[in-house]
Amino acid sequence: MAKDDAFKSSFIHRKADLEVDKLFRACVKLKASDLHLKVDKAPMVRVDGTLRPMNREPISDEEMVRLTFPLMNERNRKIFEKDGGADFAHTLDVDGTMWRFRVNLLQQLGHVGLVARRVNSFVPDFKGLFLPQSIEKLCHYDQGMILLAGVTGSGKSTTIASMLNLINRTYRKHILTLEDPIEFVFTEDKCLINQREIGLDVVDFEIGMKHAVREDPDVMLVGEMRDKETFMTAIHAAETGHLVFGTIHASSASTTIGRILDLFPSDMHSALRSAIAFNMKGIVAQKLLKKLGGGRVPTVEIMVFNTNVQKAILEENDEKLPDIIRIGKLDGMQDFTMSLKQLVDDELIDREVAMEVAPNREALKMALKGIEVKDPGII
């Protein structure tokens, strides 16, 4: 009970019970990952990856404003009016358990809308997430950068939370997070953990990072790599002795390199390649798939920065990275084909689902038949 009280008191900005909380509670009870509110549509929830309408009448403009505007504090209201959208967290009690939602309030075609992602009230462990064992090895570095790549809703935040919690259970270190908004709230085990929310605890990310260098962190979570300033700040922290975690929107581990370079002018690419090659420890890309029996399970690609990966990046041979990943099993690497095969073999997904998302269907067909493609001699 004391733990729940501490959890509640840590979110003193949380609103009193609101009318919209009925929909959030329904989202929890339906085990939905997302809640969508759109004018002239019934509320919709995403269950096991599929959107389904709730059994109620469509939402009017008047009801939408009545439901959503009380969610915002003064700061978020100003951001919403200025930018046409705002991101924030919402917390509520459902049958004695505290649940958090990552909320985006938006305007579209002159109407207000809402999309909210449900965040688990606890940090799941690796076993429960069906993550590859090699991801755990990335948690044991003293310094460097680890990126989680994927589209929105691919489970990046959950995987990072599990990695940070493994560190929390294993080492006596200081973990510092800068988030917008905070998603998972950690319970300290062996680590000292400070979590700062942009707008609530610190004005903006830039100031938060300026403070961070004076706050003696061993491990840092710096959120999403949205722009060159964020990435440069994060890579500098990795260079100066910190283990830095972050997320990025990219479809695979190998294409993440190009995604990072796209943030910068071409005259900076050579220096960036060097910084990435020598400071990045690993890139994990993932997608969530329908699991047999219900729920979802991640298919995961892992690129560990061994000498072959470093050499390809430094020499601008990014096209070699997929093959390096494929033959890098001894270093803990795997591509999506290998991951999908394992998920099918473990009876976590069916073959049809695997084929739908396979980057190379022929390679997956061969892998499922036990045919292994020979090393093409890429190095």
C-alpha positions in Angstrom: 0.0 0.0 0.0 2.9 2.4 0.8 4.2 1.8 -2.7 0.9 2.8 -4.3 0.8 5.9 -2.1 4.3 6.9 -3.2 3.3 6.3 -6.8 0.2 8.6 -6.4 2.1 11.3 -4.6 4.7 11.4 -7.3 2.1 12.7 -9.7 0.5 15.5 -7.8 -0.3 17.2 -11.2 -2.8 14.4 -11.9 -6.4 15.6 -12.4 -9.3 14.6 -10.2 -11.7 12.0 -11.7 -12.8 13.3 -15.1 -15.6 12.4 -17.4 -13.2 11.0 -20.0 -11.8 8.6 -17.4 -14.7 6.3 -18.1 -13.2 5.7 -21.6 -9.7 5.3 -20.2 -11.0 2.7 -17.7 -12.8 0.8 -20.5 -9.5 0.8 -22.4 -7.7 -0.8 -19.5 -10.5 -3.4 -19.0 -10.6 -4.3 -22.6 -6.7 -4.7 -22.5 -6.5 -2.2 -25.4 -3.1 -0.6 -26.2 -4.6 2.6 -27.6 -7.7 4.8 -27.3 -8.8 6.9 -30.3 -11.4 9.7 -30.1 -12.6 11.4 -33.3 -15.6 13.7 -33.8 -18.6 12.0 -35.5 -17.1 8.6 -34.7 -17.7 6.2 -31.7 -14.6 5.9 -29.5 -12.2 3.2 -30.8 -9.7 1.0 -29.1 -6.8 -1.0 -30.5 -6.9 -4.6 -29.2 -4.1 -7.0 -30.3 -3.2 -4.6 -33.1 -6.7 -4.2 -34.5 -9.0 -1.0 -34.1 -12.5 -1.7 -32.8 -15.3 0.7 -32.1 -16.9 0.9 -28.7 -20.6 0.2 -28.4 -21.8 3.8 -28.0 -22.9 6.8 -30.0 -20.5 9.0 -32.0 -18.8 11.9 -30.2 -20.0 15.4 -31.1 -17.7 18.5 -31.2 -19.2 19.7 -28.0 -18.7 16.4 -26.2 -15.1 16.2 -27.5 -14.1 19.5 -26.0 -15.9 18.6 -22.8 -14.0 15.3 -22.6 -10.5 16.3 -23.6 -9.8 19.9 -22.5 -9.9 19.2 -18.8 -7.0 16.8 -19.4 -4.7 19.7 -20.1 -2.9 21.9 -17.6 -2.2 25.6 -18.4 1.1 24.8 -20.1 -0.3 22.1 -22.3 -3.3 24.3 -23.2 -0.9 27.0 -24.4 1.1 24.5 -26.5 -2.2 23.1 -27.9 -3.3 26.6 -29.0 0.1 27.5 -30.4 1.0 24.2 -32.2 -2.4 22.6 -32.8 -1.5 19.6 -30.6 0.0 18.7 -27.3 1.6 15.6 -25.7 1.3 14.8 -22.0 0.7 11.9 -19.6 -2.6 11.1 -17.8 -2.8 8.9 -14.7 -5.8 7.3 -13.2 -6.8 4.6 -10.7 -8.5 1.5 -12.1 -9.6 -1.0 -9.4 -6.8 0.0 -7.1 -4.0 0.0 -9.7 -2.5 3.2 -11.1 -2.4 3.3 -14.9 -0.7 5.9 -17.1 -1.5 7.0 -20.6 0.6 8.8 -23.1 -1.8 11.3 -24.6 -1.7 13.2 -27.9 -4.4 15.8 -28.3 -4.7 17.1 -31.8 -6.6 19.2 -34.2 -7.7 17.8 -37.6 -10.0 19.4 -40.2 -11.1 22.0 -37.6 -12.0 19.3 -35.0 -10.3 18.2 -31.8 -9.2 14.6 -31.5 -7.3 12.4 -29.1 -5.0 9.4 -29.3 -3.8 7.8 -26.1 -1.3 4.9 -25.6 -1.8 2.8 -22.5 1.4 2.3 -20.5 1.7 -0.8 -18.3 1.5 -0.1 -14.6 4.6 -2.2 -14.1 7.9 -2.7 -15.9 7.8 -6.2 -17.6 10.8 -8.4 -17.6 12.6 -9.8 -20.6 11.0 -13.2 -20.3 7.5 -11.8 -20.3 8.3 -9.7 -23.4 9.9 -12.7 -25.4 13.0 -10.6 -26.1 16.2 -12.3 -27.3 18.8 -13.0 -24.7 21.4 -11.0 -26.5 19.6 -7.7 -25.8 20.4 -8.3 -22.1 24.1 -8.1 -22.9 23.7 -4.5 -24.1 22.7 -3.6 -20.6 26.1 -4.4 -19.2 28.2 -1.7 -20.9 29.6 1.1 -18.8 29.4 3.7 -21.6 28.2 4.2 -25.1 24.8 4.6 -26.9 22.1 2.1 -27.5 19.2 2.9 -29.8 15.8 1.3 -30.1 14.4 1.7 -33.6 10.8 1.2 -34.9 7.6 2.9 -35.8 5.2 4.4 -33.2 3.6 1.6 -31.3 6.3 -1.0 -31.9 7.1 -1.4 -28.2 10.4 0.6 -28.1 9.6 2.3 -24.8 8.7 -1.0 -23.1 11.9 -2.7 -24.2 14.0 0.2 -23.0 12.1 0.2 -19.7 12.9 -3.5 -19.3 16.6 -2.9 -20.1 16.8 0.0 -17.5 15.1 -2.2 -14.9 17.6 -5.0 -15.5 20.4 -2.4 -14.7 18.3 -1.3 -11.7 18.2 -4.9 -10.4 21.9 -5.6 -11.1 24.1 -2.5 -10.5 24.5 0.2 -8.0 24.3 3.2 -10.4 22.5 6.4 -10.9 19.9 6.3 -13.7 18.6 9.6 -15.0 15.7 9.9 -17.5 14.5 12.9 -19.5 11.1 12.1 -20.9 8.2 14.0 -22.6 6.1 12.7 -21.0 7.3 10.1 -18.4 5.9 6.7 -19.3 7.1 3.9 -17.0 7.7 4.9 -13.4 10.5 2.8 -11.9 10.7 1.4 -8.3 14.3 1.7 -7.1 16.1 -1.6 -6.4 19.9 -1.3 -6.4 20.0 1.9 -8.4 19.2 5.5 -7.6 16.7 6.7 -10.2 15.7 10.2 -11.0 13.0 10.8 -13.7 12.4 14.3 -15.1 9.4 15.2 -17.2 9.8 18.0 -19.8 7.5 20.9 -18.9 6.8 19.6 -15.4 10.2 19.2 -13.8 12.4 21.1 -16.3 11.5 23.7 -18.9 12.8 21.9 -22.0 15.1 19.1 -23.2 18.1 21.4 -23.8 18.1 22.7 -20.2 17.5 19.2 -18.9 20.6 17.9 -20.6 22.6 20.9 -19.4 21.6 20.0 -15.9 22.2 16.3 -16.5 26.0 16.7 -16.8 26.0 18.1 -13.2 23.8 15.4 -11.8 26.4 12.5 -11.9 24.4 10.0 -13.9 25.8 6.6 -14.9 22.9 5.7 -17.2 20.7 8.1 -19.1 17.5 7.8 -21.1 17.2 10.8 -23.4 14.0 9.9 -25.2 13.5 10.2 -28.9 16.2 11.3 -31.4 14.0 13.8 -33.2 16.6 16.3 -34.3 20.3 16.9 -34.6 20.6 18.8 -31.3 19.1 15.8 -29.4 21.4 13.4 -31.1 24.6 15.5 -30.7 23.8 16.0 -27.0 23.2 12.2 -26.5 26.4 11.2 -28.5 28.4 13.7 -26.4 27.1 12.1 -23.2 28.1 8.7 -24.5 31.6 10.0 -25.4 32.1 11.4 -21.9 31.5 8.1 -20.1 27.7 7.6 -19.8 25.6 4.7 -21.0 22.9 6.5 -23.1 19.6 5.0 -24.3 17.3 6.5 -26.9 14.7 5.8 -29.5 14.5 6.6 -33.2 11.9 6.2 -36.0 13.5 3.7 -38.4 12.4 0.5 -40.1 15.5 -1.6 -39.4 18.8 -1.6 -37.5 20.9 -1.0 -40.7 18.7 1.8 -42.0 19.0 3.7 -38.7 22.5 4.9 -39.7 21.0 6.7 -42.7 18.2 8.0 -40.6 20.6 9.6 -38.2 22.7 11.1 -41.0 19.6 12.6 -42.6 19.3 14.9 -39.5 22.6 16.6 -40.4 24.1 18.5 -43.4 26.3 16.3 -45.7 29.5 18.1 -44.6 29.1 16.7 -41.1 28.5 13.0 -42.2 32.2 11.9 -42.1 32.6 13.1 -38.5 29.2 11.6 -37.5 30.1 8.2 -39.0 33.2 8.2 -36.8 31.2 9.2 -33.7 28.6 6.6 -34.4 31.1 3.8 -35.2 33.1 4.3 -32.0 30.3 5.2 -29.5 27.3 3.2 -30.6 27.1 -0.2 -28.9 24.0 -1.6 -30.4 20.8 -0.8 -32.4 17.7 -2.8 -31.8 14.8 -2.6 -34.3 11.5 -4.2 -33.5 7.9 -4.6 -34.7 4.9 -6.0 -32.8 3.0 -8.9 -34.2 -0.2 -10.8 -33.3 0.7 -13.6 -30.9 -1.0 -17.0 -31.1 -3.5 -17.2 -28.3 -3.9 -13.4 -28.0 -1.6 -10.5 -27.2 1.4 -9.3 -29.2 5.0 -10.4 -29.5 8.0 -8.5 -30.9 10.1 -9.5 -33.9 13.5 -8.1 -33.2 16.6 -7.2 -35.3 19.8 -6.6 -33.4 23.0 -5.0 -34.8 26.0 -5.1 -32.4 28.8 -2.8 -33.2 31.6 -5.2 -33.7 34.6 -4.5 -35.9 32.8 -5.5 -39.1 29.9 -3.1 -38.4 32.3 -0.3 -37.5 34.4 -0.8 -40.7 31.3 -0.7 -42.9 30.0 2.5 -41.3 33.4 4.2 -41.5 33.9 3.3 -45.1 30.3 4.3 -46.0 29.4 0.8 -47.0 26.0 0.8 -45.3 24.6 -1.6 -47.9 26.8 -4.4 -46.3 25.2 -4.0 -42.9 22.3 -6.4 -43.5 24.6 -9.2 -44.4 26.9 -8.4 -41.5 23.9 -8.7 -39.2 22.9 -12.0 -40.7 26.3 -13.7 -40.2 26.9 -12.1 -36.8 25.1 -14.6 -34.6 28.2 -15.3 -32.5 28.2 -11.6 -31.5 24.5 -11.7 -30.6 23.2 -10.3 -33.9 20.1 -11.4 -35.7 18.0 -10.0 -38.6 14.2 -10.0 -38.9 14.3 -13.2 -40.9 16.0 -15.1 -38.1 13.7 -13.5 -35.5 10.6 -14.5 -37.5 11.8 -18.1 -37.9 12.4 -18.4 -34.2 8.9 -17.0 -33.4 7.3 -19.5 -35.7 9.4 -22.4 -34.3 8.5 -21.4 -30.8 4.8 -21.3 -31.8 4.4 -17.7 -30.8 3.2 -16.5 -34.2 1.8 -18.4 -37.2 3.5 -18.6 -40.6 1.0 -16.3 -42.3 1.8 -13.5 -39.9 5.5 -14.1 -40.4 5.2 -13.9 -44.2 3.1 -10.7 -44.1 5.9 -8.8 -42.3 9.0 -10.6 -43.7 11.4 -8.1 -45.4 12.5 -11.0 -47.6 9.8 -13.7 -48.0 12.0 -16.1 -50.0 14.8 -16.0 -47.3 12.2 -16.7 -44.7 10.7 -19.6 -46.7 14.2 -21.1 -47.0 14.9 -20.5 -43.3 11.7 -22.3 -42.3 12.8 -25.2 -44.4 16.1 -25.3 -42.6 18.1 -24.0 -45.6 20.8 -21.6 -44.5 22.2 -19.0 -47.0 25.9 -19.2 -47.2 28.2 -16.3 -46.3 28.6 -14.2 -49.4 32.1 -13.0 -48.4 31.1 -9.4 -47.6 34.2 -8.5 -45.6 
